[in-house]
Amino acid sequence: MMEHLPQLSRSDCHYQAYYCEENAWHLSQHPALATWERYVTFISNPTQTAVLWGQRAAEEFQPILWDYHVIVVAQTPTGSSYIWDLDTVFGFPLPAQEYLQRTFYGYEGWPEEYRPMFRVVPVGLFVEHFGSDRSHMLDENGEYRQPPPPWPLIQNKQQSHTLASFISMQEQGVGDVLNVEEMKRRFA
């Protein structure tokens, strides 16, 4: 059965390069996705050296090494899964299996420290617990490494900076921590 995808383009979304967690925070709550089950998904690993293919910040046809990256996984009411990644060159959105296949191409042969892990967080829990003061983007002189987004800081009720707890791939924390194979099974 052919899925009806929302009419949602990149230009309809909040976007600031190098602030993927904030981009995903806004995207996960976009009205066009309101009837879909949504998960904000952090990609990293214990050494914070995850390799991804097809990222706009990378040189053409080259992978990039991110300390972390954040995407939105959305499941249709019929159970099909799509990945919405504002930084990929592969398409927006992509079926989950295609995204995982292309973005993590050849991961089985990568050294362990470069293999991706995923913290999959239901959107409601993410919005409730996520907060960022953007301090991770400041250099030693207190200047932004990359221009900050034009929108206000994203704060939770406690007004605490919780980004590190989402990037961590330790089992404790909000959401489920999965490897690539587990992601493929969960979002087949």
VMD Tcl script that builds the backbone (N, CA, C; Angstrom):
set m [mol new atoms 564]
animate dup $m
set s [atomselect $m all]
$s set {name element resname resid chain x y z} {
  {N N MET 1 A 0.845 -1.181 0.000}
  {CA C MET 1 A 0.000 0.000 0.000}
  {C C MET 1 A 0.892 1.246 0.000}
  {N N MET 2 A 0.600 2.188 -0.863}
  {CA C MET 2 A 1.372 3.419 -0.973}
  {C C MET 2 A 0.986 4.368 0.160}
  {N N GLU 3 A 1.990 4.829 0.900}
  {CA C GLU 3 A 1.762 5.759 2.006}
  {C C GLU 3 A 1.560 7.169 1.485}
  {N N HIS 4 A 0.711 7.893 2.151}
  {CA C HIS 4 A 0.533 9.309 1.840}
  {C C HIS 4 A 1.464 10.091 2.757}
  {N N LEU 5 A 2.515 10.668 2.171}
  {CA C LEU 5 A 3.476 11.437 2.958}
  {C C LEU 5 A 3.003 12.876 3.092}
  {N N PRO 6 A 3.242 13.476 4.250}
  {CA C PRO 6 A 2.859 14.880 4.430}
  {C C PRO 6 A 3.610 15.782 3.451}
  {N N GLN 7 A 2.962 16.838 3.067}
  {CA C GLN 7 A 3.616 17.836 2.218}
  {C C GLN 7 A 4.473 18.704 3.134}
  {N N LEU 8 A 5.686 18.254 3.349}
  {CA C LEU 8 A 6.611 18.923 4.249}
  {C C LEU 8 A 7.982 18.922 3.600}
  {N N SER 9 A 8.477 20.100 3.282}
  {CA C SER 9 A 9.803 20.201 2.683}
  {C C SER 9 A 10.768 20.795 3.697}
  {N N ARG 10 A 12.042 20.732 3.387}
  {CA C ARG 10 A 13.055 21.302 4.281}
  {C C ARG 10 A 12.773 22.775 4.557}
  {N N SER 11 A 12.317 23.480 3.539}
  {CA C SER 11 A 12.077 24.922 3.708}
  {C C SER 11 A 10.923 25.217 4.663}
  {N N ASP 12 A 10.100 24.217 4.965}
  {CA C ASP 12 A 9.008 24.383 5.937}
  {C C ASP 12 A 9.475 24.190 7.373}
  {N N CYS 13 A 10.734 23.842 7.555}
  {CA C CYS 13 A 11.235 23.453 8.871}
  {C C CYS 13 A 12.202 24.488 9.445}
  {N N HIS 14 A 12.233 24.563 10.776}
  {CA C HIS 14 A 13.276 25.335 11.446}
  {C C HIS 14 A 14.599 24.634 11.160}
  {N N TYR 15 A 15.611 25.401 10.760}
  {CA C TYR 15 A 16.895 24.777 10.481}
  {C C TYR 15 A 18.026 25.751 10.767}
  {N N GLN 16 A 19.006 25.263 11.496}
  {CA C GLN 16 A 20.270 25.971 11.679}
  {C C GLN 16 A 21.361 24.914 11.635}
  {N N ALA 17 A 22.297 25.067 10.704}
  {CA C ALA 17 A 23.387 24.106 10.576}
  {C C ALA 17 A 24.112 23.948 11.912}
  {N N TYR 18 A 24.478 22.721 12.220}
  {CA C TYR 18 A 25.234 22.335 13.424}
  {C C TYR 18 A 24.403 22.372 14.714}
  {N N TYR 19 A 23.106 22.536 14.608}
  {CA C TYR 19 A 22.221 22.506 15.772}
  {C C TYR 19 A 21.127 21.460 15.527}
  {N N CYS 20 A 21.546 20.248 15.163}
  {CA C CYS 20 A 20.609 19.198 14.774}
  {C C CYS 20 A 19.617 18.847 15.875}
  {N N GLU 21 A 20.038 18.933 17.137}
  {CA C GLU 21 A 19.121 18.593 18.232}
  {C C GLU 21 A 17.972 19.589 18.312}
  {N N GLU 22 A 18.260 20.863 18.060}
  {CA C GLU 22 A 17.197 21.870 18.078}
  {C C GLU 22 A 16.335 21.767 16.819}
  {N N ASN 23 A 16.971 21.499 15.675}
  {CA C ASN 23 A 16.200 21.278 14.449}
  {C C ASN 23 A 15.222 20.118 14.636}
  {N N ALA 24 A 15.705 19.017 15.234}
  {CA C ALA 24 A 14.854 17.844 15.456}
  {C C ALA 24 A 13.759 18.140 16.478}
  {N N TRP 25 A 14.048 18.950 17.481}
  {CA C TRP 25 A 13.037 19.330 18.481}
  {C C TRP 25 A 11.852 19.995 17.772}
  {N N HIS 26 A 12.151 20.934 16.892}
  {CA C HIS 26 A 11.081 21.620 16.152}
  {C C HIS 26 A 10.390 20.684 15.162}
  {N N LEU 27 A 11.174 19.939 14.387}
  {CA C LEU 27 A 10.613 19.043 13.386}
  {C C LEU 27 A 9.703 17.994 14.016}
  {N N SER 28 A 10.097 17.463 15.155}
  {CA C SER 28 A 9.310 16.398 15.799}
  {C C SER 28 A 7.925 16.866 16.209}
  {N N GLN 29 A 7.739 18.162 16.313}
  {CA C GLN 29 A 6.449 18.722 16.726}
  {C C GLN 29 A 5.708 19.408 15.577}
  {N N HIS 30 A 6.217 19.258 14.359}
  {CA C HIS 30 A 5.587 19.901 13.209}
  {C C HIS 30 A 4.176 19.339 13.021}
  {N N PRO 31 A 3.196 20.210 12.805}
  {CA C PRO 31 A 1.814 19.742 12.641}
  {C C PRO 31 A 1.623 18.716 11.522}
  {N N ALA 32 A 2.462 18.766 10.488}
  {CA C ALA 32 A 2.334 17.809 9.385}
  {C C ALA 32 A 2.593 16.369 9.831}
  {N N LEU 33 A 3.313 16.198 10.945}
  {CA C LEU 33 A 3.616 14.855 11.454}
  {C C LEU 33 A 2.767 14.472 12.661}
  {N N ALA 34 A 1.797 15.284 12.991}
  {CA C ALA 34 A 1.038 15.117 14.235}
  {C C ALA 34 A 0.330 13.772 14.365}
  {N N THR 35 A -0.079 13.158 13.275}
  {CA C THR 35 A -0.801 11.879 13.369}
  {C C THR 35 A 0.136 10.680 13.329}
  {N N TRP 36 A 1.438 10.921 13.237}
  {CA C TRP 36 A 2.427 9.851 13.183}
  {C C TRP 36 A 3.054 9.649 14.553}
  {N N GLU 37 A 3.454 8.426 14.832}
  {CA C GLU 37 A 4.248 8.123 16.030}
  {C C GLU 37 A 5.653 8.644 15.755}
  {N N ARG 38 A 6.179 9.511 16.634}
  {CA C ARG 38 A 7.471 10.151 16.360}
  {C C ARG 38 A 8.481 9.859 17.460}
  {N N TYR 39 A 9.731 9.716 17.022}
  {CA C TYR 39 A 10.844 9.456 17.928}
  {C C TYR 39 A 11.997 10.371 17.538}
  {N N VAL 40 A 12.493 11.139 18.493}
  {CA C VAL 40 A 13.714 11.898 18.269}
  {C C VAL 40 A 14.840 10.929 18.574}
  {N N THR 41 A 15.767 10.806 17.627}
  {CA C THR 41 A 16.777 9.758 17.708}
  {C C THR 41 A 18.179 10.347 17.619}
  {N N PHE 42 A 18.948 10.131 18.677}
  {CA C PHE 42 A 20.335 10.583 18.752}
  {C C PHE 42 A 21.231 9.483 18.233}
  {N N ILE 43 A 22.164 9.852 17.382}
  {CA C ILE 43 A 23.134 8.915 16.819}
  {C C ILE 43 A 24.498 9.296 17.381}
  {N N SER 44 A 25.129 8.361 18.047}
  {CA C SER 44 A 26.464 8.582 18.598}
  {C C SER 44 A 27.032 7.208 18.935}
  {N N ASN 45 A 27.957 7.170 19.867}
  {CA C ASN 45 A 28.499 5.923 20.409}
  {C C ASN 45 A 29.323 6.288 21.639}
  {N N PRO 46 A 29.842 5.310 22.381}
  {CA C PRO 46 A 30.563 5.641 23.614}
  {C C PRO 46 A 31.772 6.562 23.427}
  {N N THR 47 A 32.392 6.535 22.233}
  {CA C THR 47 A 33.545 7.409 22.000}
  {C C THR 47 A 33.163 8.713 21.290}
  {N N GLN 48 A 31.872 8.889 21.033}
  {CA C GLN 48 A 31.335 10.058 20.324}
  {C C GLN 48 A 32.075 10.285 19.004}
  {N N THR 49 A 32.198 9.201 18.226}
  {CA C THR 49 A 32.850 9.228 16.918}
  {C C THR 49 A 32.039 8.389 15.933}
  {N N ALA 50 A 30.847 8.838 15.610}
  {CA C ALA 50 A 29.967 8.089 14.713}
  {C C ALA 50 A 30.172 8.551 13.270}
  {N N VAL 51 A 30.296 7.577 12.377}
  {CA C VAL 51 A 30.488 7.850 10.958}
  {C C VAL 51 A 29.132 7.815 10.258}
  {N N LEU 52 A 28.855 8.847 9.454}
  {CA C LEU 52 A 27.636 8.903 8.652}
  {C C LEU 52 A 28.005 9.275 7.215}
  {N N TRP 53 A 27.343 8.634 6.272}
  {CA C TRP 53 A 27.467 8.982 4.855}
  {C C TRP 53 A 26.326 9.922 4.487}
  {N N GLY 54 A 26.547 10.736 3.450}
  {CA C GLY 54 A 25.465 11.533 2.871}
  {C C GLY 54 A 25.056 12.754 3.667}
  {N N GLN 55 A 25.953 13.315 4.424}
  {CA C GLN 55 A 25.638 14.510 5.202}
  {C C GLN 55 A 26.076 15.764 4.449}
  {N N ARG 56 A 25.266 16.790 4.487}
  {CA C ARG 56 A 25.554 18.028 3.753}
  {C C ARG 56 A 26.873 18.668 4.180}
  {N N ALA 57 A 27.282 18.497 5.419}
  {CA C ALA 57 A 28.525 19.107 5.913}
  {C C ALA 57 A 29.775 18.364 5.438}
  {N N ALA 58 A 29.605 17.181 4.873}
  {CA C ALA 58 A 30.748 16.378 4.421}
  {C C ALA 58 A 31.169 16.786 3.017}
  {N N GLU 59 A 32.395 16.424 2.682}
  {CA C GLU 59 A 32.830 16.579 1.300}
  {C C GLU 59 A 32.041 15.591 0.452}
  {N N GLU 60 A 31.804 15.948 -0.809}
  {CA C GLU 60 A 31.001 15.101 -1.681}
  {C C GLU 60 A 31.565 13.684 -1.747}
  {N N PHE 61 A 30.666 12.713 -1.612}
  {CA C PHE 61 A 30.992 11.276 -1.677}
  {C C PHE 61 A 31.942 10.832 -0.569}
  {N N GLN 62 A 31.951 11.550 0.545}
  {CA C GLN 62 A 32.796 11.189 1.678}
  {C C GLN 62 A 31.939 11.076 2.939}
  {N N PRO 63 A 32.297 10.197 3.851}
  {CA C PRO 63 A 31.592 10.147 5.132}
  {C C PRO 63 A 32.055 11.304 6.015}
  {N N ILE 64 A 31.307 11.527 7.081}
  {CA C ILE 64 A 31.687 12.540 8.064}
  {C C ILE 64 A 31.694 11.890 9.437}
  {N N LEU 65 A 32.545 12.385 10.293}
  {CA C LEU 65 A 32.629 11.889 11.661}
  {C C LEU 65 A 31.958 12.918 12.569}
  {N N TRP 66 A 30.831 12.534 13.161}
  {CA C TRP 66 A 30.105 13.413 14.081}
  {C C TRP 66 A 30.297 12.912 15.507}
  {N N ASP 67 A 30.338 13.839 16.459}
  {CA C ASP 67 A 30.284 13.418 17.853}
  {C C ASP 67 A 28.871 12.915 18.165}
  {N N TYR 68 A 27.887 13.536 17.529}
  {CA C TYR 68 A 26.509 13.065 17.595}
  {C C TYR 68 A 25.733 13.703 16.461}
  {N N HIS 69 A 24.605 13.112 16.130}
  {CA C HIS 69 A 23.685 13.666 15.138}
  {C C HIS 69 A 22.287 13.315 15.615}
  {N N VAL 70 A 21.296 14.102 15.207}
  {CA C VAL 70 A 19.926 13.884 15.673}
  {C C VAL 70 A 18.972 13.912 14.481}
  {N N ILE 71 A 18.090 12.925 14.451}
  {CA C ILE 71 A 17.098 12.777 13.386}
  {C C ILE 71 A 15.730 12.547 14.020}
  {N N VAL 72 A 14.705 12.549 13.177}
  {CA C VAL 72 A 13.359 12.201 13.630}
  {C C VAL 72 A 12.926 10.957 12.861}
  {N N VAL 73 A 12.506 9.945 13.596}
  {CA C VAL 73 A 11.926 8.743 13.003}
  {C C VAL 73 A 10.425 8.856 13.219}
  {N N ALA 74 A 9.671 8.690 12.138}
  {CA C ALA 74 A 8.214 8.802 12.233}
  {C C ALA 74 A 7.578 7.568 11.611}
  {N N GLN 75 A 6.601 7.019 12.336}
  {CA C GLN 75 A 5.876 5.846 11.842}
  {C C GLN 75 A 4.463 6.279 11.475}
  {N N THR 76 A 4.045 5.840 10.297}
  {CA C THR 76 A 2.705 6.149 9.827}
  {C C THR 76 A 1.692 5.351 10.637}
  {N N PRO 77 A 0.429 5.720 10.557}
  {CA C PRO 77 A -0.599 4.928 11.243}
  {C C PRO 77 A -0.643 3.470 10.792}
  {N N THR 78 A -0.140 3.176 9.583}
  {CA C THR 78 A -0.121 1.789 9.110}
  {C C THR 78 A 1.176 1.071 9.446}
  {N N GLY 79 A 2.119 1.762 10.123}
  {CA C GLY 79 A 3.334 1.107 10.598}
  {C C GLY 79 A 4.575 1.295 9.760}
  {N N SER 80 A 4.492 1.999 8.634}
  {CA C SER 80 A 5.700 2.267 7.849}
  {C C SER 80 A 6.524 3.338 8.555}
  {N N SER 81 A 7.844 3.204 8.488}
  {CA C SER 81 A 8.728 4.138 9.184}
  {C C SER 81 A 9.538 4.957 8.184}
  {N N TYR 82 A 9.642 6.238 8.475}
  {CA C TYR 82 A 10.418 7.166 7.660}
  {C C TYR 82 A 11.364 7.938 8.557}
  {N N ILE 83 A 12.511 8.287 7.973}
  {CA C ILE 83 A 13.474 9.096 8.712}
  {C C ILE 83 A 13.554 10.462 8.063}
  {N N TRP 84 A 13.426 11.462 8.922}
  {CA C TRP 84 A 13.476 12.861 8.538}
  {C C TRP 84 A 14.788 13.424 9.093}
  {N N ASP 85 A 15.744 13.634 8.201}
  {CA C ASP 85 A 17.061 14.152 8.570}
  {C C ASP 85 A 17.298 15.405 7.738}
  {N N LEU 86 A 17.302 16.544 8.395}
  {CA C LEU 86 A 17.469 17.815 7.695}
  {C C LEU 86 A 18.878 18.002 7.135}
  {N N ASP 87 A 19.814 17.137 7.491}
  {CA C ASP 87 A 21.199 17.269 7.038}
  {C C ASP 87 A 21.619 16.245 5.998}
  {N N THR 88 A 20.748 15.335 5.612}
  {CA C THR 88 A 21.136 14.325 4.635}
  {C C THR 88 A 20.976 14.845 3.211}
  {N N VAL 89 A 21.782 14.298 2.314}
  {CA C VAL 89 A 21.643 14.608 0.889}
  {C C VAL 89 A 20.843 13.522 0.175}
  {N N PHE 90 A 20.461 12.477 0.889}
  {CA C PHE 90 A 19.802 11.336 0.271}
  {C C PHE 90 A 18.311 11.517 0.015}
  {N N GLY 91 A 17.651 12.411 0.686}
  {CA C GLY 91 A 16.218 12.607 0.500}
  {C C GLY 91 A 15.543 12.962 1.810}
  {N N PHE 92 A 14.399 13.608 1.703}
  {CA C PHE 92 A 13.685 14.111 2.883}
  {C C PHE 92 A 12.195 13.935 2.686}
  {N N PRO 93 A 11.593 12.946 3.345}
  {CA C PRO 93 A 12.157 11.893 4.183}
  {C C PRO 93 A 12.596 10.706 3.331}
  {N N LEU 94 A 13.139 9.724 4.021}
  {CA C LEU 94 A 13.487 8.454 3.389}
  {C C LEU 94 A 12.855 7.314 4.190}
  {N N PRO 95 A 12.450 6.229 3.512}
  {CA C PRO 95 A 12.043 5.051 4.280}
  {C C PRO 95 A 13.190 4.671 5.221}
  {N N ALA 96 A 12.860 4.259 6.427}
  {CA C ALA 96 A 13.874 3.997 7.455}
  {C C ALA 96 A 14.932 3.015 6.977}
  {N N GLN 97 A 14.514 1.934 6.340}
  {CA C GLN 97 A 15.481 0.927 5.897}
  {C C GLN 97 A 16.473 1.517 4.899}
  {N N GLU 98 A 15.979 2.336 3.976}
  {CA C GLU 98 A 16.863 2.952 2.985}
  {C C GLU 98 A 17.828 3.931 3.651}
  {N N TYR 99 A 17.304 4.734 4.569}
  {CA C TYR 99 A 18.167 5.689 5.270}
  {C C TYR 99 A 19.284 4.956 6.018}
  {N N LEU 100 A 18.925 3.933 6.773}
  {CA C LEU 100 A 19.912 3.197 7.556}
  {C C LEU 100 A 20.931 2.511 6.646}
  {N N GLN 101 A 20.471 1.952 5.543}
  {CA C GLN 101 A 21.356 1.276 4.594}
  {C C GLN 101 A 22.354 2.263 3.978}
  {N N ARG 102 A 21.874 3.427 3.553}
  {CA C ARG 102 A 22.733 4.381 2.851}
  {C C ARG 102 A 23.620 5.181 3.806}
  {N N THR 103 A 23.075 5.603 4.917}
  {CA C THR 103 A 23.804 6.471 5.842}
  {C C THR 103 A 24.893 5.709 6.589}
  {N N PHE 104 A 24.666 4.426 6.845}
  {CA C PHE 104 A 25.632 3.619 7.588}
  {C C PHE 104 A 26.192 2.497 6.714}
  {N N TYR 105 A 26.370 2.814 5.443}
  {CA C TYR 105 A 26.866 1.862 4.454}
  {C C TYR 105 A 28.198 1.254 4.912}
  {N N GLY 106 A 28.240 -0.078 4.955}
  {CA C GLY 106 A 29.474 -0.792 5.280}
  {C C GLY 106 A 29.850 -0.790 6.743}
  {N N TYR 107 A 28.924 -0.390 7.633}
  {CA C TYR 107 A 29.263 -0.266 9.059}
  {C C TYR 107 A 29.772 -1.569 9.670}
  {N N GLU 108 A 29.361 -2.701 9.111}
  {CA C GLU 108 A 29.783 -3.993 9.681}
  {C C GLU 108 A 31.303 -4.135 9.687}
  {N N GLY 109 A 31.968 -3.506 8.741}
  {CA C GLY 109 A 33.416 -3.604 8.655}
  {C C GLY 109 A 34.168 -2.488 9.363}
  {N N TRP 110 A 33.437 -1.569 9.969}
  {CA C TRP 110 A 34.087 -0.446 10.645}
  {C C TRP 110 A 34.633 -0.880 12.000}
  {N N PRO 111 A 35.712 -0.256 12.457}
  {CA C PRO 111 A 36.157 -0.503 13.835}
  {C C PRO 111 A 35.028 -0.129 14.816}
  {N N GLU 112 A 34.991 -0.823 15.921}
  {CA C GLU 112 A 33.923 -0.639 16.914}
  {C C GLU 112 A 33.707 0.825 17.307}
  {N N GLU 113 A 34.799 1.602 17.439}
  {CA C GLU 113 A 34.661 2.983 17.911}
  {C C GLU 113 A 33.950 3.900 16.922}
  {N N TYR 114 A 33.707 3.443 15.688}
  {CA C TYR 114 A 33.009 4.266 14.693}
  {C C TYR 114 A 31.595 3.777 14.405}
  {N N ARG 115 A 31.222 2.651 14.979}
  {CA C ARG 115 A 29.890 2.106 14.708}
  {C C ARG 115 A 28.830 2.911 15.454}
  {N N PRO 116 A 27.739 3.198 14.764}
  {CA C PRO 116 A 26.701 4.034 15.372}
  {C C PRO 116 A 25.845 3.282 16.383}
  {N N MET 117 A 25.378 4.044 17.345}
  {CA C MET 117 A 24.353 3.586 18.280}
  {C C MET 117 A 23.267 4.663 18.254}
  {N N PHE 118 A 22.080 4.291 18.687}
  {CA C PHE 118 A 20.927 5.174 18.578}
  {C C PHE 118 A 20.187 5.244 19.909}
  {N N ARG 119 A 19.924 6.450 20.372}
  {CA C ARG 119 A 19.026 6.631 21.521}
  {C C ARG 119 A 17.697 7.090 20.945}
  {N N VAL 120 A 16.700 6.224 21.020}
  {CA C VAL 120 A 15.388 6.449 20.421}
  {C C VAL 120 A 14.431 6.904 21.528}
  {N N VAL 121 A 13.944 8.147 21.392}
  {CA C VAL 121 A 13.144 8.765 22.457}
  {C C VAL 121 A 11.775 9.181 21.909}
  {N N PRO 122 A 10.685 8.668 22.478}
  {CA C PRO 122 A 9.367 9.129 22.048}
  {C C PRO 122 A 9.272 10.648 22.183}
  {N N VAL 123 A 8.629 11.272 21.212}
  {CA C VAL 123 A 8.630 12.729 21.145}
  {C C VAL 123 A 8.124 13.383 22.432}
  {N N GLY 124 A 7.106 12.830 23.064}
  {CA C GLY 124 A 6.579 13.425 24.300}
  {C C GLY 124 A 7.615 13.470 25.408}
  {N N LEU 125 A 8.357 12.378 25.577}
  {CA C LEU 125 A 9.415 12.337 26.590}
  {C C LEU 125 A 10.550 13.283 26.237}
  {N N PHE 126 A 10.870 13.367 24.948}
  {CA C PHE 126 A 11.944 14.261 24.518}
  {C C PHE 126 A 11.586 15.705 24.828}
  {N N VAL 127 A 10.408 16.131 24.441}
  {CA C VAL 127 A 9.986 17.523 24.678}
  {C C VAL 127 A 9.949 17.828 26.178}
  {N N GLU 128 A 9.527 16.861 26.963}
  {CA C GLU 128 A 9.463 17.053 28.415}
  {C C GLU 128 A 10.846 17.187 29.056}
  {N N HIS 129 A 11.807 16.402 28.596}
  {CA C HIS 129 A 13.102 16.320 29.279}
  {C C HIS 129 A 14.243 17.096 28.635}
  {N N PHE 130 A 14.123 17.443 27.355}
  {CA C PHE 130 A 15.249 18.074 26.670}
  {C C PHE 130 A 15.353 19.561 27.003}
  {N N GLY 131 A 16.589 19.995 27.239}
  {CA C GLY 131 A 16.884 21.416 27.403}
  {C C GLY 131 A 18.309 21.671 26.957}
  {N N SER 132 A 18.520 22.829 26.341}
  {CA C SER 132 A 19.865 23.169 25.884}
  {C C SER 132 A 20.150 24.641 26.126}
  {N N ASP 133 A 21.266 24.909 26.771}
  {CA C ASP 133 A 21.707 26.296 26.947}
  {C C ASP 133 A 22.749 26.671 25.890}
  {N N ARG 134 A 23.010 25.760 24.960}
  {CA C ARG 134 A 23.957 25.916 23.854}
  {C C ARG 134 A 25.410 26.076 24.307}
  {N N SER 135 A 25.695 25.778 25.548}
  {CA C SER 135 A 27.066 25.924 26.052}
  {C C SER 135 A 28.042 24.990 25.331}
  {N N HIS 136 A 27.558 23.878 24.821}
  {CA C HIS 136 A 28.429 22.943 24.093}
  {C C HIS 136 A 28.935 23.531 22.778}
  {N N MET 137 A 28.351 24.621 22.347}
  {CA C MET 137 A 28.758 25.264 21.091}
  {C C MET 137 A 29.683 26.460 21.320}
  {N N LEU 138 A 30.071 26.703 22.564}
  {CA C LEU 138 A 30.949 27.830 22.871}
  {C C LEU 138 A 32.407 27.389 22.899}
  {N N ASP 139 A 33.281 28.249 22.402}
  {CA C ASP 139 A 34.710 27.957 22.479}
  {C C ASP 139 A 35.264 28.449 23.813}
  {N N GLU 140 A 36.575 28.346 24.000}
  {CA C GLU 140 A 37.204 28.721 25.273}
  {C C GLU 140 A 37.068 30.217 25.591}
  {N N ASN 141 A 36.744 31.033 24.583}
  {CA C ASN 141 A 36.544 32.475 24.804}
  {C C ASN 141 A 35.076 32.842 24.970}
  {N N GLY 142 A 34.200 31.837 24.995}
  {CA C GLY 142 A 32.777 32.100 25.156}
  {C C GLY 142 A 32.086 32.525 23.869}
  {N N GLU 143 A 32.748 32.325 22.729}
  {CA C GLU 143 A 32.178 32.666 21.420}
  {C C GLU 143 A 31.599 31.406 20.781}
  {N N TYR 144 A 30.521 31.575 20.024}
  {CA C TYR 144 A 29.927 30.425 19.340}
  {C C TYR 144 A 30.857 29.908 18.245}
  {N N ARG 145 A 31.017 28.580 18.208}
  {CA C ARG 145 A 31.814 27.939 17.155}
  {C C ARG 145 A 31.097 28.032 15.804}
  {N N GLN 146 A 29.781 27.979 15.852}
  {CA C GLN 146 A 28.915 28.112 14.680}
  {C C GLN 146 A 27.786 29.061 15.059}
  {N N PRO 147 A 27.275 29.848 14.103}
  {CA C PRO 147 A 26.204 30.794 14.433}
  {C C PRO 147 A 25.018 30.091 15.088}
  {N N PRO 148 A 24.484 30.657 16.175}
  {CA C PRO 148 A 23.351 30.027 16.852}
  {C C PRO 148 A 22.040 30.254 16.091}
  {N N PRO 149 A 21.048 29.430 16.369}
  {CA C PRO 149 A 19.737 29.611 15.736}
  {C C PRO 149 A 19.102 30.941 16.147}
  {N N PRO 150 A 18.200 31.453 15.324}
  {CA C PRO 150 A 17.526 32.712 15.644}
  {C C PRO 150 A 16.420 32.561 16.692}
  {N N TRP 151 A 15.980 31.348 16.982}
  {CA C TRP 151 A 14.900 31.143 17.940}
  {C C TRP 151 A 15.452 31.072 19.361}
  {N N PRO 152 A 14.578 31.230 20.347}
  {CA C PRO 152 A 15.027 31.180 21.758}
  {C C PRO 152 A 15.572 29.799 22.134}
  {N N LEU 153 A 16.319 29.759 23.235}
  {CA C LEU 153 A 16.811 28.493 23.770}
  {C C LEU 153 A 15.640 27.548 24.019}
  {N N ILE 154 A 15.900 26.254 23.876}
  {CA C ILE 154 A 14.896 25.247 24.191}
  {C C ILE 154 A 15.128 24.816 25.625}
  {N N GLN 155 A 14.107 24.998 26.445}
  {CA C GLN 155 A 14.253 24.696 27.866}
  {C C GLN 155 A 13.166 23.738 28.321}
  {N N ASN 156 A 13.525 22.882 29.272}
  {CA C ASN 156 A 12.546 22.012 29.903}
  {C C ASN 156 A 12.038 22.710 31.162}
  {N N LYS 157 A 11.139 22.072 31.883}
  {CA C LYS 157 A 10.550 22.702 33.080}
  {C C LYS 157 A 11.595 23.055 34.129}
  {N N GLN 158 A 12.645 22.241 34.214}
  {CA C GLN 158 A 13.692 22.485 35.203}
  {C C GLN 158 A 14.716 23.505 34.700}
  {N N GLN 159 A 14.577 23.923 33.451}
  {CA C GLN 159 A 15.518 24.830 32.795}
  {C C GLN 159 A 16.956 24.311 32.925}
  {N N SER 160 A 17.094 23.012 32.700}
  {CA C SER 160 A 18.416 22.405 32.806}
  {C C SER 160 A 18.918 21.989 31.423}
  {N N HIS 161 A 20.229 21.943 31.294}
  {CA C HIS 161 A 20.898 21.531 30.053}
  {C C HIS 161 A 21.049 20.016 30.104}
  {N N THR 162 A 20.287 19.305 29.294}
  {CA C THR 162 A 20.258 17.842 29.360}
  {C C THR 162 A 20.825 17.163 28.117}
  {N N LEU 163 A 21.411 17.926 27.211}
  {CA C LEU 163 A 21.896 17.364 25.954}
  {C C LEU 163 A 22.817 16.165 26.171}
  {N N ALA 164 A 23.758 16.266 27.092}
  {CA C ALA 164 A 24.736 15.189 27.307}
  {C C ALA 164 A 24.066 13.862 27.659}
  {N N SER 165 A 22.969 13.916 28.397}
  {CA C SER 165 A 22.291 12.668 28.770}
  {C C SER 165 A 21.639 11.994 27.570}
  {N N PHE 166 A 21.272 12.755 26.556}
  {CA C PHE 166 A 20.690 12.167 25.347}
  {C C PHE 166 A 21.781 11.628 24.415}
  {N N ILE 167 A 22.930 12.301 24.395}
  {CA C ILE 167 A 24.039 11.850 23.550}
  {C C ILE 167 A 24.664 10.573 24.105}
  {N N SER 168 A 24.662 10.425 25.412}
  {CA C SER 168 A 25.258 9.250 26.045}
  {C C SER 168 A 24.576 7.979 25.548}
  {N N MET 169 A 25.368 6.989 25.240}
  {CA C MET 169 A 24.818 5.718 24.789}
  {C C MET 169 A 24.869 4.667 25.898}
  {N N GLN 170 A 24.995 5.122 27.134}
  {CA C GLN 170 A 24.854 4.223 28.267}
  {C C GLN 170 A 23.377 3.865 28.375}
  {N N GLU 171 A 23.064 2.750 28.949}
  {CA C GLU 171 A 21.676 2.286 28.998}
  {C C GLU 171 A 20.749 3.210 29.784}
  {N N GLN 172 A 21.236 3.785 30.895}
  {CA C GLN 172 A 20.350 4.638 31.675}
  {C C GLN 172 A 20.031 5.896 30.878}
  {N N GLY 173 A 18.930 6.515 31.192}
  {CA C GLY 173 A 18.512 7.710 30.475}
  {C C GLY 173 A 17.160 7.501 29.823}
  {N N VAL 174 A 16.702 8.543 29.174}
  {CA C VAL 174 A 15.393 8.526 28.530}
  {C C VAL 174 A 15.505 7.819 27.179}
  {N N GLY 175 A 14.559 6.944 26.889}
  {CA C GLY 175 A 14.535 6.253 25.600}
  {C C GLY 175 A 15.301 4.948 25.614}
  {N N ASP 176 A 15.353 4.323 24.435}
  {CA C ASP 176 A 16.022 3.036 24.255}
  {C C ASP 176 A 17.302 3.224 23.461}
  {N N VAL 177 A 18.360 2.511 23.847}
  {CA C VAL 177 A 19.623 2.542 23.122}
  {C C VAL 177 A 19.694 1.281 22.258}
  {N N LEU 178 A 19.897 1.487 20.938}
  {CA C LEU 178 A 19.892 0.393 19.971}
  {C C LEU 178 A 21.122 0.453 19.081}
  {N N ASN 179 A 21.490 -0.688 18.493}
  {CA C ASN 179 A 22.521 -0.698 17.450}
  {C C ASN 179 A 21.816 -0.663 16.091}
  {N N VAL 180 A 22.569 -0.725 14.997}
  {CA C VAL 180 A 21.974 -0.613 13.663}
  {C C VAL 180 A 20.990 -1.747 13.397}
  {N N GLU 181 A 21.376 -2.964 13.719}
  {CA C GLU 181 A 20.488 -4.100 13.457}
  {C C GLU 181 A 19.183 -3.980 14.235}
  {N N GLU 182 A 19.273 -3.548 15.475}
  {CA C GLU 182 A 18.067 -3.356 16.277}
  {C C GLU 182 A 17.200 -2.239 15.705}
  {N N MET 183 A 17.820 -1.179 15.190}
  {CA C MET 183 A 17.055 -0.112 14.531}
  {C C MET 183 A 16.327 -0.651 13.311}
  {N N LYS 184 A 17.023 -1.455 12.518}
  {CA C LYS 184 A 16.396 -2.026 11.310}
  {C C LYS 184 A 15.212 -2.903 11.674}
  {N N ARG 185 A 15.350 -3.695 12.723}
  {CA C ARG 185 A 14.227 -4.554 13.137}
  {C C ARG 185 A 13.064 -3.735 13.684}
  {N N ARG 186 A 13.376 -2.738 14.479}
  {CA C ARG 186 A 12.309 -1.944 15.114}
  {C C ARG 186 A 11.554 -1.092 14.101}
  {N N PHE 187 A 12.275 -0.565 13.112}
  {CA C PHE 187 A 11.634 0.350 12.170}
  {C C PHE 187 A 11.627 -0.223 10.745}
  {N N ALA 188 A 11.389 -1.542 10.654}
  {CA C ALA 188 A 11.334 -2.218 9.346}
  {C C ALA 188 A 10.142 -1.748 8.545}
}
mol reanalyze $m
mol bondsrecalc $m
mol representation Tube
mol addrep $m
